[in-house]
Amino acid sequence: MGIVYHAHYVDWFEYARTEALREIGLPYKEISENGITLPVVDLALKFHTSARYDDEILVETTPSLSSSSLRLTCSYRILRASDNHLLVSGHVTLCFLQEGKTRPVPAPLMLQQLLTGDSHE
């Protein structure tokens, strides 16, 4: 059909989230090494226009913490690079779990500080 398969957008969300966290100074590897996992608890996509094969895309990612710091929501906009036309928007919400536990825990303090700009120093 010449258009991008719908499930690929979810993969692009994940790649963008990984890079956004790395850019603010907290790579996924560091979160994992501290025994924290981030399962997805909510996912939504809105398709505005299909990406076509060979389109270059941009993925804008905006991470934010819930007021309880138990959840991380990343909002996304996928744009065609050539004209900045909005293709897909959406969000993914994840919760923080301590490895081996089943109840959410607050985000690591370092992530809270990076996302709020509050260093508490």
SVG drawing of the C-alpha trace seen along z (x, -y; Angstrom):
<svg xmlns="http://www.w3.org/2000/svg" viewBox="-7 -24 30 35">
<polyline fill="none" stroke="black" stroke-width="0.4" points="0.0,0.0 3.0,-2.3 2.2,-3.4 3.8,-2.7 2.3,0.2 0.4,-1.2 2.3,0.8 5.6,-0.9 4.5,-4.1 4.5,-2.5 8.1,-1.4 9.0,-5.0 7.4,-6.2 9.6,-3.8 12.8,-4.8 12.0,-8.4 11.2,-7.9 14.6,-6.1 16.4,-8.9 14.5,-11.7 15.5,-10.1 19.1,-9.8 19.1,-13.4 18.0,-14.6 20.7,-12.6 19.0,-9.3 19.5,-6.4 17.2,-3.4 20.2,-1.3 20.7,-3.4 17.0,-3.1 17.2,0.7 20.5,0.9 18.6,-0.6 16.1,2.2 13.3,0.2 11.1,1.4 8.7,-0.7 5.7,1.3 3.2,-0.4 -0.2,-1.0 -1.8,-3.2 -1.2,-3.8 -3.1,-6.0 -2.4,-7.0 -4.3,-9.3 -3.7,-8.9 -3.9,-12.2 -2.2,-11.2 -0.2,-8.1 3.5,-8.2 4.7,-6.8 7.6,-4.6 10.8,-6.6 9.4,-9.6 11.8,-11.1 10.1,-11.6 10.7,-13.7 9.4,-12.5 8.8,-15.1 8.7,-13.7 7.5,-15.5 8.0,-13.5 6.2,-14.4 5.6,-12.9 2.3,-12.4 1.8,-14.5 2.4,-11.3 5.6,-10.6 4.3,-7.0 3.8,-7.4 5.7,-8.8 3.7,-10.0 5.4,-10.8 3.4,-12.7 4.4,-12.4 4.0,-14.1 5.3,-12.4 5.9,-14.8 7.0,-14.4 10.4,-16.1 10.0,-17.7 7.0,-19.8 6.5,-19.3 3.0,-17.9 1.5,-16.1 1.2,-12.4 0.4,-10.9 0.0,-12.1 -0.4,-10.1 1.0,-9.2 2.3,-6.4 2.0,-6.1 4.3,-3.9 4.5,-3.2 7.6,-2.7 7.9,0.8 10.7,2.0 12.0,5.3 10.1,8.2 7.2,6.1 3.8,5.6 2.8,2.2 4.0,-1.1 6.8,-3.1 7.7,-6.7 10.1,-7.6 13.8,-7.6 14.7,-10.9 17.2,-11.7 14.5,-11.4 12.1,-13.6 14.8,-16.2 15.6,-16.1 12.0,-16.4 11.1,-19.1 14.4,-21.1 14.5,-20.9 17.9,-19.8 17.3,-20.1 21.0,-20.9"/>
</svg>
